Amino acid sequence: MIAHSFTGEEFGPAQNLHGATYTVDVDFSTPSLVEKSNWVVDIGEASMMLSDILQKYNFKNLNNLFPDDNTTTEFMCKAIHQDLASRLRNKCFKGGLSVKLWESHKAWASYSNSVE
């Protein structure tokens, strides 16, 4: 659950402070499984990483965290992706990473890139 507002007439009433509750999906992909464990990533560890990252935003006004940016759903997907990718690199994960934020069952965005 976050609060934010946008700058720019194209955002209409969303220029006013408003809240959003996101649901987050993360996809991990690799061309092959890790030997012996037969997994793409340790999902328990990845889940803890994601929870830690999301805590930075929970019940926060994103305008205070990113004062120079419009914190659109797309922007937040990229921000979460970059933070998670950095942590995964430290665990030697190499592969595809996609972060999807759902605002509702009919409104969502995602950001995908590789982790090298």
N, C-alpha and C positions, 0 to 999 in steps of 0.2 A: 504494500500500500504506500503510495507516494503522493506528493502534491507538486504542482508546477504550473507555470503559465508560459505562453509563447509570445514572441515578439514578431509582429508582421500582420498586416491586414488579412492576408490569406488564411490566417488561423481563426478568423471570426471570433465567436464567443470564447474560444479556448485561449484568447489573449488574457482572460481573467483567470485568477488562481482557481484551480480545480484539482480534484483528486482522481487517482486511477488505482485499480488493483489488478496487477498482472499475474498471469500464470506463465511459468517459464518451462520451455522444453529445450533440452540440449541433445544434439546428435553427435556422436563420435564415430569416425570411420577410418579404417586402415585397410591397406591392400592384403594384409595377412594378420592372423592372430598371434598374440605373444606366445612363444613356445612354453610348454608345460602348463601354463595357466589357462590357455585357450580362450583368452579374452582380448578385447580391443583396448580396454582400459579397466583399471580397478574401479568399479562403479561406486563402491563404498567411499573410497578416497575422493573420487571426482564429485560425489554428492556433498561431501564435507567441504570441499573447495568452493563449490557453488553456493552453499549455504553461507559460508563466510563472506563471500563477495556480496551476496544479496543483503546481508546485514547492514552494509554501508548505506543502503538506499531505503531500507524499511522505515516507514514513518518519518521520512525526511522530505523537506522541500528541496527538490532538485535544483531550483534556481540558486540556492545557496551553495550547492556543491559544484555546479557548472554555470557560473554567473554570465559567461560570455556565449553560451550555446542555447539553442532551442532543444530541449530534451525530449524530442520526439521518440516514439517507440523505436524507430529505426536507429536513432542515435544511441539509445540505451542498449539495444541489441549489440551494437558495435562496442560500446564501453564494456559491457559484461564479457563479450567475446575476447577482447584484448586482455582483460585481467585474467580470465580463465586460461587463455592461451599461454600467458606468461608463466602461470603456475604449472601448467602441464609440461611446458618445455623443461622446467626444473626436474620433472619426473621422467624425462626422456620420452615423452609421448610425441610421436610424429604421425600426422594424419589430418583428416578433415574434421573441422569443428563448425557446427552450426548452432546459433542461439536464436530461438524464436520466443517472442513475447506475445501473449494473447491478451488483448484488452477485453474481448468478449468472444463469443462463439462465431462472430462474423467480422471481427476486426483484429488483425495481427500483422506482425512484420517479423522478418528474420534477417540475420547477417551471417554469412558463411565465408570462411577462408581456411587456408591450410595452416597447420602448426608445423613449423620447420625447426 
